[in-house]
Amino acid sequence: MPRTSLRNRLALLSPGIFPLVPGRFLSEIFAGVSLAAMNIPQAMGYARIAGTPFLTGLYTLLFPVIAFAIFGGARSLFVAADSATAAILSTGISPLVHPGTPVYLAHASVVALITGGFLLIARLLRLGFLADFLSRSVLIGFLTGVGFQVGIAVLGQMLGIPTPSPVTLEQFYTVVTHVPQVHVPTLLISLGVLILIIGTRRWIPKLPGALIAVLGTILISYLLDFGRDGVRLIGPVAGGLPSFTIPMISLADVKALLPVAGACFFMIITQSSATARSFGIKQHNIPDENRDLLGLGVANAVAGFSGTFVVNGSPTQTSMLESCGGRSQLANLSTAATVAIVLLVLTGPLKFLPICVLGAIVFVVAIGMIDCLGFQRLWIYARKEFYVALLTALCVVGLGVGYGIRIAIIISLLDHVRRGYKPRTAVIVRDPEIHWRMEKTAPDLFIEPGVILYWFGTDLYYANSPHFCSEVLELADDPPGVRVIIIDCGPITSMDFTAGRALADLHADLAARGVDLALARVTEGLRKDLTTQGLIPVIGEQNIFRSRKKSVAAYRDSSLPHPISARNNHDE
């Protein structure tokens, strides 16, 4: 078999791994090892956010990573633990069972299994397009809200102040009111870790600051016995690879977890798709969203069976992968292999790691999620969407991530409905330089004497048809002398039954005023709807045109009661 044929077949089998440029094999391997060095402490921090044992964060870097590499489609998307889904998990499960317990972990694994099932069903139904139903402005607000929530959640760890409540505002209140009780050694360690991580990212970005912080504090903790000074440590960590089991919880608890899994499902679809798309564009490789749904579904199912929690396509870790030089899922497989070695032989020293170190690592991640630049751009370029993003962020912080994602989806849909309900409209007039010019809708703008050319900026449907009809009638009523109103139907590609009845009533109302109704730039799709609803005879075939030019020319001579024959008015 020719070499190119084999590569093509392998690419079809697993497009994320095999489309490699010759000679990049070692580069991908080294990129994966570098990513593991930066990602191991971060993954443990994500486990802290999720409320599961620290080791489960490392488990997300093992079998789920391998599963997506094999079944997913995006070359560079890194799928593992993520702060957003970890926060959803924590706020959803904490009211049911106490975090950190085996029962809690079983619930977290069940959420991963349910989420994986949702993703696989979405793949079967080819629902990759659902990722488009969360607008960019809503995502900015959502992730910013999650950033604030996660940052507040770890403040207590960084200061040595217990915050037993899972509610964000209560946690913040507890920290503020107990500032005099700050544990100074814990605070100093946290500040040192923050300075190290932020400093290395600023001045030496390729240096794994988080890993250096973890290794350094483990060594110092061992030498100086931090535990004796009251600094909380992780304690003994069992090593070895995770075993595959079926998590067992009651059917009632499974039903209670469905909303949590649904929130994770929407977060995974939107965030993973946006991440894969943005990095794919940079690498001139647009991923198959439905193939990614398969990879994400299998990865979450594997996570549930291997004793860990929900995994997601992470923008921060994908960016880290790119900065390390990784360009395919082979780098991610290298990361998984490195983590496997750590789990087998290097977990013993973790018992000396202060918990506040992971809190500081997570705090840096949380700061990175607060999209100040995105809010600034929205304020400058789209003020209404700025308020949509702000409302979303406040809902996440005030009500929790679970409610936040639902409200974010509702806000996105309402924003879409608002745009379609009252779209932009215009009256088209002649311009000596550009031939046509759109003006703000006003009744005294004619394209020809007695002829108004009206443009409606979206499809006609039940919600916006009253606005459409009322605006057209206002144009017909004032000033006097209107003979014809031509609707420029270029943006109108379809029309539902309610809008069709409204168009028939509009034709009758205009006829009662002595005004003709004509349609220009009628697409095949709109013509099909007009035919199906019996509106062609109502409007008149002779009043339906495929171009503005033909429609305006047909009504230029006021002496013609019927402009041109139906046989000719479709000629360009």
Residue pairs with C-beta under 8 A, 6 or more apart in sequence:
7 18
7 19
10 17
10 18
11 18
11 19
14 69
14 70
14 71
14 329
15 73
15 75
15 288
15 291
16 68
16 69
16 70
16 72
16 73
16 74
16 75
16 77
16 295
16 328
16 329
17 69
17 70
17 328
17 329
17 330
17 333
18 328
19 75
19 285
19 328
20 28
20 327
20 328
20 330
21 327
24 327
24 328
25 330
27 325
27 327
28 325
28 326
28 327
28 328
28 330
28 331
28 334
29 330
29 331
29 334
30 324
30 325
30 334
31 321
31 324
31 325
31 326
31 327
31 331
31 334
32 324
32 326
32 330
32 331
32 332
32 333
32 334
32 335
32 336
32 337
32 338
33 334
33 335
33 338
34 208
34 324
34 325
35 78
35 317
35 320
35 321
35 324
35 326
35 331
35 332
35 334
35 335
36 61
36 334
36 335
36 338
36 339
36 342
37 208
37 211
37 338
38 208
38 210
38 211
38 320
38 324
39 61
39 80
39 317
39 320
39 335
40 58
40 61
40 211
40 214
40 339
40 342
41 210
41 211
41 213
41 214
41 357
41 358
41 361
42 210
42 317
42 361
42 362
42 365
43 57
43 58
43 60
43 61
43 80
43 81
44 54
44 55
44 57
44 58
44 358
44 361
45 57
45 358
45 359
45 361
45 362
45 365
46 57
46 60
46 81
46 82
46 83
46 86
46 362
47 53
47 54
47 55
47 56
47 57
47 58
47 60
47 81
47 86
47 309
48 54
48 57
48 154
48 157
48 355
48 358
48 359
48 362
49 83
49 86
49 87
49 90
49 150
49 153
49 154
49 362
50 56
50 57
50 81
50 86
50 87
50 89
50 90
50 108
50 309
50 310
51 89
51 90
51 93
51 94
51 99
51 100
51 104
51 108
52 99
52 100
52 104
52 105
52 108
52 308
52 309
53 100
53 105
54 234
54 237
54 350
54 358
55 237
55 238
55 343
55 347
56 105
56 108
56 307
56 308
56 309
57 81
57 308
58 339
58 342
58 343
59 242
59 303
59 306
59 307
59 308
60 80
60 81
60 303
60 308
60 309
60 311
61 80
61 81
61 335
61 336
61 339
62 241
62 242
62 306
62 336
62 339
62 340
62 343
63 242
63 302
63 303
63 306
63 336
64 79
64 80
64 299
64 300
64 302
64 303
64 306
64 308
64 311
65 78
65 79
65 80
65 299
65 332
65 333
65 335
65 336
66 302
66 333
66 336
67 295
67 298
67 299
67 301
67 302
68 77
68 79
68 295
68 296
68 298
68 299
68 311
68 329
68 332
69 295
69 329
69 330
69 332
69 333
69 336
70 295
70 298
71 291
71 294
71 295
71 298
71 299
72 79
72 291
72 292
72 294
72 295
72 296
72 299
72 329
73 287
73 288
73 291
73 292
73 294
73 295
74 276
74 279
74 280
74 287
74 292
74 295
74 313
75 280
75 283
75 285
75 287
75 327
75 328
75 329
76 276
76 279
76 280
76 283
76 318
76 321
76 322
76 326
76 327
76 328
76 329
76 331
77 272
77 275
77 276
77 279
77 287
77 292
77 313
77 318
78 313
78 314
78 317
78 318
78 320
78 321
78 332
78 335
79 272
79 295
79 296
79 299
79 311
79 312
79 313
79 314
79 332
80 311
80 312
80 314
80 317
81 308
81 309
81 311
81 312
81 314
82 271
82 311
82 312
82 313
82 314
82 317
83 146
83 147
83 150
83 316
83 362
83 365
83 366
83 369
84 142
84 143
84 146
84 267
84 271
84 312
84 369
84 401
85 264
85 267
85 268
85 309
85 310
85 311
85 312
86 309
86 310
87 146
87 149
87 150
87 153
87 401
88 260
88 263
88 264
88 267
88 310
88 401
88 402
88 405
89 108
89 111
89 260
89 264
89 309
89 310
90 99
90 153
90 166
91 149
91 166
91 400
91 401
91 402
92 111
92 257
92 259
92 260
92 263
92 401
92 402
93 99
93 104
93 107
93 108
93 111
93 257
93 260
94 166
95 166
96 107
96 253
96 256
96 257
97 103
97 104
97 107
98 104
99 166
103 249
105 247
105 307
105 309
106 247
106 248
106 249
107 247
107 249
107 253
107 257
108 308
108 309
108 310
109 247
109 303
109 304
109 305
109 307
109 308
109 309
110 247
110 249
110 253
110 254
110 257
110 304
111 257
111 260
111 261
111 264
111 304
111 309
111 310
112 300
112 301
112 303
112 304
112 308
112 309
112 310
112 311
113 247
113 300
113 301
113 304
113 305
114 254
114 257
114 258
114 261
115 261
115 264
115 265
115 268
115 300
115 310
116 296
116 297
116 298
116 299
116 300
116 301
116 302
116 303
116 304
117 297
117 301
118 261
118 262
118 265
118 297
119 265
119 268
119 269
119 293
119 294
119 296
119 297
119 300
120 293
120 294
120 297
120 298
120 301
122 128
122 130
122 265
122 269
122 293
122 297
123 290
123 293
123 294
123 297
126 290
127 269
127 290
127 293
128 269
128 273
128 288
128 289
128 290
128 292
128 293
129 289
130 266
130 269
130 270
131 269
131 270
131 272
131 273
131 274
131 289
133 270
133 409
133 412
133 413
133 416
134 142
134 266
134 270
134 408
134 409
134 412
135 385
135 388
135 412
135 415
135 416
137 378
137 382
137 385
137 386
137 388
137 389
137 415
138 388
138 389
138 392
138 408
138 411
138 412
138 415
139 270
139 271
139 274
139 408
140 371
140 374
140 375
140 378
140 389
141 388
141 389
141 390
141 391
141 392
141 393
141 396
141 408
142 392
142 393
142 396
142 404
142 405
142 408
143 369
143 371
144 369
144 370
144 371
144 374
144 375
144 389
144 393
144 396
145 392
145 393
145 394
145 395
145 396
145 397
145 401
145 404
146 366
146 369
146 396
146 401
146 404
147 366
147 367
147 368
147 369
147 370
147 371
148 168
148 366
148 370
148 393
148 396
148 397
149 168
149 396
149 397
149 400
149 401
150 362
150 363
150 365
150 366
150 369
151 363
151 366
151 367
151 370
152 168
152 171
152 172
152 175
152 397
153 163
153 168
153 171
154 359
154 360
154 362
154 363
154 366
155 161
155 163
155 171
155 172
155 175
155 359
155 363
156 162
156 163
156 171
156 174
156 175
157 232
157 355
157 356
157 358
157 359
158 186
158 187
158 190
158 356
158 359
158 360
158 363
159 175
159 179
159 182
159 183
159 186
159 187
159 190
160 181
160 182
160 183
160 185
160 186
160 187
160 230
160 231
160 232
160 356
161 174
161 175
161 178
161 179
161 181
161 182
161 183
162 174
163 170
163 171
163 174
163 175
165 171
165 174
167 400
168 397
168 398
168 400
169 397
169 398
183 230
183 231
185 226
185 229
185 230
185 231
186 230
186 231
186 232
186 354
186 356
189 217
189 226
189 231
189 354
189 356
189 357
189 360
190 356
190 357
190 359
190 360
190 363
192 213
193 213
193 217
193 356
193 357
193 360
193 361
194 360
194 363
194 364
196 209
196 212
196 213
196 216
197 209
197 210
197 213
197 360
197 361
197 364
198 209
198 364
199 209
200 207
200 208
200 209
200 212
201 209
201 364
205 323
206 323
206 324
210 361
210 364
213 357
213 360
213 361
214 353
214 357
214 361
217 353
217 354
217 357
218 349
218 350
218 352
218 353
220 226
221 227
221 231
221 233
221 352
221 353
221 354
222 349
222 352
226 233
226 352
226 354
227 233
231 354
231 356
232 354
232 355
232 356
233 351
233 352
233 353
233 354
233 355
234 350
234 351
234 352
234 353
234 354
234 355
234 358
235 351
236 351
237 347
237 348
237 350
237 351
238 347
239 343
239 344
239 345
239 346
239 347
239 348
240 343
240 344
241 340
241 343
241 344
242 306
242 307
242 308
243 306
243 307
244 305
244 306
245 305
245 307
246 305
247 304
247 307
259 402
260 402
263 401
263 402
263 405
263 406
264 310
264 312
266 405
266 409
267 312
267 405
268 296
268 300
268 310
268 312
268 313
269 293
271 312
271 313
271 314
271 315
272 292
272 296
272 312
272 313
273 289
273 292
273 313
274 315
275 313
275 314
275 315
275 318
276 287
276 289
276 292
276 313
277 286
277 287
277 289
278 315
279 318
279 319
279 322
280 286
280 287
282 322
283 327
292 313
296 311
296 312
296 313
299 311
300 310
300 311
303 309
303 310
303 311
316 365
316 368
321 331
321 332
324 331
325 331
326 332
374 389
375 386
375 389
375 390
378 385
378 386
378 389
379 386
385 415
388 411
388 415
391 411
392 404
392 407
392 408
392 411
395 403
395 404
395 407
395 408
396 403
396 404
396 405
396 408
399 407
417 463
419 458
420 458
420 459
420 461
420 463
420 464
421 463
421 464
421 467
422 464
422 467
423 456
423 457
423 458
423 464
423 491
424 457
425 441
425 454
425 455
425 456
425 457
425 471
426 438
426 439
426 440
426 441
426 454
426 455
426 457
427 438
427 439
427 440
427 441
427 442
427 445
427 452
427 453
427 454
427 455
427 475
428 436
428 437
428 438
428 439
428 447
428 453
428 454
428 455
428 488
428 548
429 436
429 437
429 439
429 445
429 446
429 447
429 453
430 436
430 437
430 447
431 437
436 548
438 455
439 445
441 454
441 471
441 475
443 452
443 474
443 475
443 477
443 478
443 479
444 478
444 479
445 452
446 452
447 453
447 486
447 552
448 552
448 555
448 556
449 481
449 558
450 481
450 482
450 483
450 484
450 555
450 558
451 483
451 484
451 485
451 486
451 552
451 555
451 556
452 475
452 476
452 482
452 484
452 485
452 486
453 486
453 488
453 520
453 548
453 551
453 552
454 471
454 472
454 475
454 485
454 486
454 487
454 488
455 488
455 490
455 491
456 468
456 487
456 488
456 489
456 491
456 492
457 491
458 464
458 491
458 492
459 491
459 492
459 493
459 494
459 495
460 468
460 492
460 494
460 495
460 496
460 499
460 502
460 503
461 494
461 495
461 496
461 498
461 499
462 496
462 498
462 499
464 499
465 498
465 499
465 502
465 503
466 502
468 499
468 502
468 506
469 502
469 503
469 505
469 506
469 509
472 485
472 487
472 506
472 510
473 506
473 509
473 510
475 482
475 485
476 482
476 485
476 510
476 513
476 515
477 513
482 515
483 514
483 515
483 516
483 555
483 558
484 515
484 516
484 517
484 518
484 555
485 510
485 515
485 516
485 517
485 518
486 518
486 519
486 520
486 545
486 548
486 551
486 552
486 555
487 517
487 518
487 519
487 520
488 520
488 521
488 548
489 519
489 520
489 521
489 522
489 523
489 526
490 521
490 523
492 523
492 526
493 523
493 525
493 526
494 525
494 526
494 529
495 503
495 526
495 529
495 530
495 533
497 533
500 529
500 530
500 533
500 535
503 535
503 539
504 535
504 538
506 517
507 517
507 538
507 539
510 516
510 517
511 517
516 543
516 555
517 539
517 543
518 539
518 543
518 544
518 545
518 551
518 554
518 555
518 563
519 539
519 543
519 544
519 545
519 551
520 545
520 546
520 547
520 548
520 550
520 551
520 552
521 545
521 546
521 547
521 548
522 530
522 544
522 545
522 546
527 536
527 544
530 536
530 539
530 544
536 544
541 566
542 562
542 563
542 564
542 565
542 566
542 569
543 563
544 566
544 569
545 551
545 554
545 569
545 570
546 569
546 570
546 572
547 572
550 564
550 569
550 570
550 571
550 572
551 569
554 560
554 563
554 564
554 569
555 563
563 569
